């Protein structure tokens, strides 16, 4: 009987049993009972969205390559009735049969590693094969970083490259994720340190490379005292020019709040490294500065401008929608006392009389992302003298009216993001990489929390069989402005 069962059948591995008929005494050979494996124990191979008119056999033919293997889809999605998987719009999980080895990469995903001292090229095949896990973290207001963990065996290429200095700081490394044929640069940075963990167990030794985006190269040389008698935007462009060797392309948004000092009275000079000074110039006008990889490998965009709170939002994060959910978890919080009204005082040299300045609740730097704007409960007088220890330098005694107002608007915008969210997702189910420092919609979280958010941080983890992201969101108001969130 066992020979009549096709090897691709769900019963091919259950085996047979012999039962004696109590009436006739004859032995009856029959299949053993098949127990459906827990869906979470099956290795994910990908995701597939159901189209209008799709049947479960068509889905199986398209994803597994065999229309009779629809049972694999049922097992992967915990469906006892195959018709449950035929609902248009549902995202169906595709898994490997029980007992199959974990795939090196999910279907439709390829990770490319590029290495070089300044210019770069494809990493050796053996180095790519030794990569066990890659983790990339992007955080608004901070530099992006990466960690790569490699298997380290005696006499391997990884050990030889470690010995000859090929992986020493500041070796440049690029990670490019190809998702359904679409390349996207995950990280472009330089190695800052490496850690070796040796083990007595075979195959357990590892090498971990830690690095930062190419802005690290802007933070090595102190240029304090270098005179720069030019507007702030020109200073930024001049300081970023030497880093064109790393593919850095400046993207500046001029600010109406930039103060141009009288060159007869004072000549601006650099304070600190290039990265520190350019970040300071951005902070003075309520802007942000960061370096973002892409859009093509080898290119890096140095953005100096306001936090992005407009434009096309990324596809919505959907929660609490059964089969239509595309996130694994999503939670929210509202801090009612974080929002602060700042009391400012300017000391213009021409008047020499303190001038109080009101800071508006909503400004071009901080447009509302919802209809219900929380009322500020906290009031704080910005430091008018020396910088407070442990705080950002908000001293305004030597600033003019424009500089003081810009500093107040920046602090007000930062304190206004009282609604935050955090969660995780599977990139294949979401359909793309969630981008940090961009807008994204949220659906299914309830009327108060649905709407558009700014993605504050994203941590992408790539390892055998999965590509997942953890993220944090924020916004300054509740209830969606439009009343709906586009997919």
C-alpha positions as CSV (number, residue, x, y, z in Angstrom):
1,X,0.0,0.0,0.0
2,X,2.8,2.4,0.8
3,X,4.1,2.0,-2.7
4,X,0.9,3.5,-4.1
5,X,1.3,6.8,-2.3
6,X,3.0,9.5,-4.4
7,X,6.1,11.0,-2.8
8,X,4.5,14.5,-2.9
9,X,1.4,13.4,-1.0
10,X,0.8,14.7,2.5
11,X,0.6,11.1,3.6
12,X,3.9,10.0,2.1
13,X,5.7,10.1,5.4
14,X,3.1,9.1,7.9
15,X,3.8,5.4,7.6
16,X,1.4,2.4,7.9
17,X,0.0,0.4,10.7
18,X,-1.6,-3.1,11.0
19,X,-4.9,-3.6,12.7
20,X,-6.5,-7.0,13.3
21,X,-10.2,-7.2,12.5
22,X,-11.8,-8.6,15.6
23,X,-14.6,-10.4,13.6
24,X,-12.5,-12.1,10.9
25,X,-9.1,-12.1,12.5
26,X,-7.6,-10.7,9.3
27,X,-4.8,-8.1,9.4
28,X,-5.7,-4.8,7.8
29,X,-2.9,-2.5,6.7
30,X,-3.8,1.2,6.8
31,X,-2.2,4.6,6.9
32,X,-1.4,6.1,10.2
33,X,-3.2,9.3,11.3
34,X,-1.6,12.5,10.0
35,X,-1.2,15.3,12.6
36,X,-1.1,18.8,11.1
37,X,2.2,20.4,12.1
38,X,2.0,23.8,13.9
39,X,2.3,26.5,11.3
40,X,4.9,28.4,13.3
41,X,7.3,25.4,13.0
42,X,7.4,25.5,9.2
43,X,10.1,27.5,7.4
44,X,8.6,30.5,5.5
45,X,9.5,30.5,1.8
46,X,7.5,33.6,0.9
47,X,4.1,35.3,0.7
48,X,1.5,35.5,-2.0
49,X,-1.5,37.8,-2.4
50,X,-4.8,36.2,-3.6
51,X,-6.2,37.8,-6.8
52,X,-9.8,37.8,-7.9
53,X,-10.8,34.4,-9.3
54,X,-7.8,32.6,-7.6
55,X,-8.5,29.0,-6.5
56,X,-6.3,27.2,-4.0
57,X,-5.0,24.9,-6.7
58,X,-3.9,27.9,-8.8
59,X,-2.2,29.4,-5.8
60,X,-0.4,26.1,-5.2
61,X,0.7,25.9,-8.8
62,X,2.0,29.4,-8.8
63,X,3.8,29.3,-5.5
64,X,4.8,25.6,-4.9
65,X,4.8,24.5,-8.5
66,X,2.2,21.7,-8.0
67,X,-1.6,22.3,-8.0
68,X,-2.1,19.1,-5.9
69,X,0.2,20.5,-3.2
70,X,-2.5,22.9,-1.9
71,X,-2.3,21.2,1.4
72,X,1.1,22.8,2.0
73,X,-0.6,26.2,1.8
74,X,-3.3,25.0,4.3
75,X,-0.7,23.8,6.7
76,X,1.3,27.0,6.5
77,X,-1.8,29.2,7.2
78,X,-3.6,27.0,9.7
79,X,-6.5,26.5,7.3
80,X,-8.7,23.4,7.7
81,X,-10.9,24.4,4.7
82,X,-8.9,25.3,1.5
83,X,-11.6,27.8,0.6
84,X,-10.4,30.0,3.5
85,X,-7.4,30.8,1.4
86,X,-9.4,32.0,-1.7
87,X,-10.5,35.3,-0.3
88,X,-9.3,38.1,-2.7
89,X,-6.8,40.4,-1.2
90,X,-5.7,37.9,1.5
91,X,-1.9,37.4,1.9
92,X,-1.1,33.7,2.0
93,X,2.0,32.4,3.6
94,X,4.1,29.9,1.6
95,X,6.1,27.5,3.7
96,X,8.3,24.5,3.1
97,X,7.1,21.0,3.9
98,X,7.8,19.8,7.4
99,X,11.4,18.5,7.7
100,X,12.7,20.7,4.9
101,X,15.9,22.5,5.7
102,X,15.7,26.2,6.4
103,X,16.3,28.2,3.1
104,X,19.4,30.4,2.9
105,X,17.2,33.3,1.8
106,X,13.4,33.5,1.3
107,X,12.0,33.2,-2.2
108,X,12.5,36.5,-4.1
109,X,15.2,37.8,-1.7
110,X,19.0,38.1,-2.4
111,X,21.5,39.9,-0.2
112,X,24.6,41.3,-2.0
113,X,27.7,42.3,-0.1
114,X,30.2,44.8,-1.6
115,X,33.6,45.4,0.1
116,X,36.6,47.7,-0.6
117,X,38.9,50.2,1.1
118,X,37.3,53.3,-0.7
119,X,36.0,52.0,-4.0
120,X,34.3,48.7,-3.7
121,X,33.5,45.4,-5.5
122,X,31.6,42.2,-4.9
123,X,32.7,40.3,-1.8
124,X,34.4,36.9,-2.3
125,X,31.9,34.1,-2.5
126,X,33.3,32.4,0.6
127,X,32.9,35.5,2.6
128,X,29.2,35.9,1.6
129,X,28.6,32.2,2.4
130,X,30.1,32.8,5.9
131,X,27.7,35.6,6.7
132,X,25.3,34.4,9.3
133,X,23.3,37.6,10.1
134,X,23.3,41.2,9.1
135,X,21.6,43.9,11.2
136,X,21.2,47.5,10.0
137,X,19.8,50.3,12.3
138,X,18.6,53.6,11.0
139,X,17.6,56.2,13.6
140,X,16.3,59.8,13.0
141,X,18.6,62.2,14.8
142,X,21.5,59.7,14.9
143,X,23.9,58.0,12.5
144,X,23.0,54.7,11.0
145,X,25.0,51.6,11.9
146,X,25.4,48.0,10.9
147,X,26.6,44.7,12.4
148,X,27.7,41.7,10.3
149,X,28.3,38.3,12.0
150,X,30.4,35.8,10.1
151,X,31.3,32.1,10.8
152,X,35.0,32.0,11.6
153,X,36.7,28.7,11.1
154,X,40.4,27.8,11.1
155,X,42.1,28.4,7.8
156,X,39.0,30.0,6.2
157,X,39.0,33.0,3.9
158,X,37.4,35.1,6.7
159,X,40.4,34.3,9.0
160,X,42.8,35.1,6.2
161,X,41.1,38.4,5.5
162,X,41.1,39.2,9.2
163,X,44.8,38.6,9.4
164,X,45.9,40.6,6.4
165,X,43.8,43.6,7.3
166,X,41.2,43.4,4.6
167,X,38.5,43.8,7.2
168,X,40.2,46.4,9.4
169,X,38.7,49.9,10.0
170,X,37.8,51.9,7.9
171,X,37.1,49.2,5.3
172,X,33.9,50.2,3.4
173,X,31.0,47.8,3.2
174,X,27.8,48.0,1.3
175,X,24.7,45.8,1.8
176,X,22.2,45.7,-1.1
177,X,18.9,43.8,-0.7
178,X,17.3,42.5,-3.8
179,X,13.6,42.1,-3.2
180,X,11.7,40.6,-6.1
181,X,14.4,41.9,-8.4
182,X,14.3,45.4,-7.0
183,X,17.7,46.4,-5.5
184,X,17.7,48.6,-2.4
185,X,20.8,49.8,-0.6
186,X,20.4,48.7,3.1
187,X,23.7,50.2,4.3
188,X,26.8,51.9,3.1
189,X,29.4,52.5,5.8
190,X,32.8,51.8,7.2
191,X,34.0,49.3,9.7
192,X,34.8,50.8,13.1
193,X,35.6,47.7,15.1
194,X,35.6,43.9,15.0
195,X,35.0,41.3,17.7
196,X,36.1,37.7,17.6
197,X,34.4,35.1,19.7
198,X,36.3,31.8,19.8
199,X,34.5,28.6,20.8
200,X,35.6,25.0,21.7
201,X,32.6,23.7,19.7
202,X,33.1,23.1,16.0
203,X,31.6,25.8,13.8
204,X,30.6,28.1,16.7
205,X,33.4,30.7,16.4
206,X,32.3,34.0,15.0
207,X,33.6,37.3,13.7
208,X,31.4,40.4,14.2
209,X,32.0,43.5,12.3
210,X,30.5,46.8,13.6
211,X,30.3,49.9,11.5
212,X,28.7,53.3,10.9
213,X,27.5,55.0,7.8
214,X,30.0,57.1,5.8
215,X,29.4,60.1,8.0
216,X,31.9,58.5,10.4
217,X,34.6,59.8,8.0
218,X,33.3,63.3,8.6
219,X,33.9,63.0,12.3
220,X,37.6,62.2,12.5
221,X,39.4,65.5,12.0
222,X,38.8,68.6,14.2
223,X,38.6,71.7,12.1
224,X,38.0,74.1,14.9
225,X,39.1,77.7,14.1
226,X,38.8,77.3,10.3
227,X,37.3,80.7,9.1
228,X,34.3,80.4,6.8
229,X,33.0,83.9,5.9
230,X,30.0,82.7,4.0
231,X,26.3,81.8,4.5
232,X,25.4,78.6,6.4
233,X,24.4,76.7,3.3
234,X,27.7,77.6,1.5
235,X,29.6,76.4,4.6
236,X,27.8,73.1,4.5
237,X,28.5,72.6,0.8
238,X,32.1,73.5,1.2
239,X,32.7,71.1,4.2
240,X,30.9,68.2,2.4
241,X,32.8,68.6,-0.8
242,X,35.9,66.4,0.2
243,X,33.6,63.4,0.8
244,X,32.5,63.1,-2.8
245,X,35.1,60.2,-2.8
246,X,32.5,58.3,-0.8
247,X,29.7,59.1,-3.2
248,X,28.3,61.9,-0.9
249,X,25.8,64.1,-2.7
250,X,24.5,67.1,-0.7
251,X,20.8,67.8,-0.6
252,X,20.2,71.1,1.1
253,X,16.9,72.9,1.8
254,X,17.6,76.6,2.4
255,X,16.2,78.0,5.6
256,X,14.6,81.5,5.9
257,X,15.7,81.4,9.6
258,X,19.5,81.3,8.8
259,X,21.3,84.3,10.3
260,X,24.1,85.8,8.3
261,X,26.4,87.7,10.6
262,X,28.0,91.0,9.6
263,X,31.6,90.0,8.4
264,X,32.9,93.3,9.8
265,X,31.8,92.3,13.3
266,X,32.3,88.6,13.2
267,X,33.7,85.9,10.9
268,X,32.1,82.5,11.4
269,X,34.5,79.7,12.2
270,X,34.2,75.9,12.3
271,X,33.8,74.4,15.8
272,X,34.6,70.7,15.9
273,X,34.6,68.1,13.1
274,X,32.8,68.5,9.9
275,X,29.9,66.2,11.1
276,X,29.6,68.0,14.4
277,X,29.6,71.5,12.9
278,X,27.2,70.7,10.1
279,X,24.9,69.1,12.6
280,X,25.1,72.2,14.8
281,X,24.2,74.5,11.9
282,X,21.2,72.3,11.2
283,X,20.1,72.4,14.8
284,X,20.4,76.2,15.0
285,X,17.6,76.5,12.5
286,X,15.5,73.6,13.5
287,X,16.8,71.3,10.8
288,X,18.3,67.8,10.8
289,X,21.4,66.4,9.2
290,X,22.1,62.8,8.2
291,X,23.7,60.7,5.5
292,X,21.4,58.1,3.8
293,X,22.6,55.4,1.5
294,X,21.4,55.1,-2.1
295,X,19.4,55.3,-4.2
296,X,22.1,53.5,-6.2
297,X,25.0,51.5,-4.7
298,X,28.0,53.8,-4.0
299,X,25.9,56.9,-3.7
300,X,25.1,58.6,-0.4
301,X,22.7,61.5,0.1
302,X,23.7,64.1,2.7
303,X,20.4,65.7,3.7
304,X,20.4,69.1,5.5
305,X,16.9,70.3,5.9
306,X,13.6,70.0,7.9
307,X,12.3,66.6,9.1
308,X,10.2,65.1,6.4
309,X,6.5,65.5,7.3
310,X,5.0,65.8,3.9
311,X,4.9,63.9,0.6
312,X,3.8,60.4,-0.4
313,X,3.4,58.1,2.5
314,X,4.7,54.5,2.4
315,X,2.2,51.7,2.1
316,X,0.1,51.5,5.3
317,X,1.0,49.3,8.2
318,X,-2.2,47.2,8.8
319,X,-3.0,45.6,12.1
320,X,-6.0,43.8,13.6
321,X,-7.3,42.8,10.1
322,X,-6.9,39.0,10.2
323,X,-5.5,37.8,6.9
324,X,-5.0,41.4,5.6
325,X,-2.6,42.4,8.4
326,X,0.9,43.0,7.2
327,X,2.7,43.6,10.6
328,X,3.5,41.1,13.3
329,X,2.9,43.5,16.2
330,X,2.1,47.2,16.7
331,X,1.5,49.1,19.9
332,X,1.0,52.8,20.7
333,X,1.5,55.2,23.6
334,X,0.5,58.8,24.4
335,X,2.7,60.9,26.7
336,X,0.4,63.7,27.9
337,X,3.1,65.8,29.7
338,X,5.9,65.7,27.1
339,X,4.6,68.5,25.0
340,X,6.2,71.7,26.1
341,X,5.6,75.4,25.6
342,X,9.0,77.2,25.5
343,X,9.4,80.7,26.9
344,X,12.1,82.5,25.0
345,X,14.0,85.7,25.5
346,X,16.1,87.4,22.9
347,X,18.9,89.9,23.6
348,X,19.5,91.9,20.4
349,X,22.7,93.9,20.4
350,X,21.0,97.0,18.9
351,X,18.3,97.2,21.5
352,X,20.0,95.7,24.6
353,X,16.6,95.1,26.1
354,X,15.2,91.6,26.7
355,X,12.5,90.7,24.2
356,X,10.1,87.8,25.0
357,X,9.3,85.6,22.0
358,X,6.2,83.4,21.7
359,X,6.7,80.0,20.1
360,X,3.7,78.8,18.1
361,X,2.3,75.3,18.8
362,X,2.3,74.5,15.0
363,X,4.8,75.8,12.6
364,X,6.2,75.0,9.1
365,X,8.8,72.8,10.9
366,X,6.0,70.9,12.7
367,X,2.8,70.6,10.6
368,X,0.0,68.6,12.3
369,X,-0.3,65.0,11.3
370,X,-3.8,64.7,12.8
371,X,-6.9,66.6,13.6
372,X,-6.8,66.4,17.4
373,X,-3.7,68.4,18.6
374,X,-2.8,67.7,22.2
375,X,-2.8,70.6,24.6
376,X,0.7,71.3,26.1
377,X,0.8,70.8,29.8
378,X,4.5,71.6,30.4
379,X,6.2,75.0,30.3
380,X,9.9,75.6,30.3
381,X,12.0,78.7,30.1
382,X,14.9,78.1,27.7
383,X,18.3,78.7,29.2
384,X,19.3,82.3,28.5
385,X,22.8,82.1,29.9
386,X,25.1,79.2,30.0
387,X,24.3,75.7,28.7
388,X,22.7,73.4,31.1
389,X,24.9,70.4,32.0
390,X,23.5,67.2,30.5
391,X,21.1,69.2,28.1
392,X,21.4,70.5,24.6
393,X,23.1,73.9,24.5
394,X,20.1,76.2,24.4
395,X,21.9,79.3,25.5
396,X,20.3,82.3,23.8
397,X,22.1,85.2,25.4
398,X,24.4,85.7,22.3
399,X,21.8,85.0,19.7
400,X,19.7,87.5,17.7
401,X,15.9,87.3,17.4
402,X,16.0,85.1,14.3
403,X,18.4,82.6,15.9
404,X,16.5,82.5,19.2
405,X,13.1,81.9,17.4
406,X,14.7,79.1,15.3
407,X,16.0,77.4,18.4
408,X,12.6,77.6,20.1
409,X,10.8,76.3,17.0
410,X,13.1,73.3,16.9
411,X,12.6,72.4,20.5
412,X,8.9,72.8,20.3
413,X,8.7,70.5,17.3
414,X,10.7,67.9,19.1
415,X,8.6,67.9,22.2
416,X,5.3,67.8,20.2
417,X,5.8,64.2,19.1
418,X,3.8,62.8,22.0
419,X,2.2,59.9,20.2
420,X,4.6,57.0,19.6
421,X,4.3,53.5,18.2
422,X,6.5,50.5,17.9
423,X,6.2,47.1,16.2
424,X,7.7,44.6,13.9
425,X,7.0,43.2,10.4
426,X,8.1,40.5,8.0
427,X,9.5,42.3,4.9
428,X,8.1,39.7,2.5
429,X,4.6,40.1,3.9
430,X,4.8,43.9,3.9
431,X,6.1,43.7,0.3
432,X,9.0,46.2,0.7
433,X,11.5,47.6,3.1
434,X,10.0,50.2,5.5
435,X,12.1,53.4,5.2
436,X,13.2,55.5,8.2
437,X,12.6,59.2,8.2
438,X,9.6,58.9,5.9
439,X,5.8,59.0,6.4
440,X,3.9,55.8,6.7
441,X,0.2,55.2,7.2
442,X,-1.4,53.0,9.9
443,X,-4.7,51.2,9.7
444,X,-6.6,49.0,12.1
445,X,-5.3,50.7,15.3
446,X,-8.6,52.6,16.0
447,X,-9.8,56.0,15.2
448,X,-7.4,57.8,17.6
449,X,-4.3,56.1,16.3
450,X,-5.0,55.5,12.6
451,X,-3.4,58.0,10.2
452,X,0.1,59.0,9.1
453,X,3.3,58.8,11.2
454,X,6.9,59.7,10.9
455,X,9.2,56.6,11.0
456,X,11.7,57.4,13.6
457,X,13.8,54.3,13.6
458,X,14.1,51.0,11.7
459,X,16.2,48.0,12.5
460,X,16.5,45.5,9.7
461,X,17.7,41.9,10.4
462,X,18.6,39.6,7.6
463,X,19.5,36.0,8.3
464,X,18.7,32.5,7.0
465,X,15.1,32.2,6.0
466,X,13.9,35.7,7.0
467,X,14.1,39.4,6.6
468,X,12.4,41.3,9.4
469,X,12.2,44.8,10.7
470,X,11.6,46.5,14.1
471,X,10.4,50.1,13.9
472,X,9.4,53.1,16.0
473,X,6.9,55.7,14.9
474,X,5.8,59.2,16.1
475,X,3.4,62.0,15.4
476,X,2.1,65.2,17.0
477,X,-1.7,64.7,16.8
478,X,-4.4,62.1,16.9
479,X,-7.2,61.1,14.4
480,X,-6.4,61.0,10.7
481,X,-6.7,64.3,8.9
482,X,-8.5,62.8,5.9
483,X,-10.5,60.2,7.8
484,X,-9.0,57.4,5.7
485,X,-5.6,55.8,5.2
486,X,-4.6,54.8,1.7
487,X,-3.0,51.3,1.2
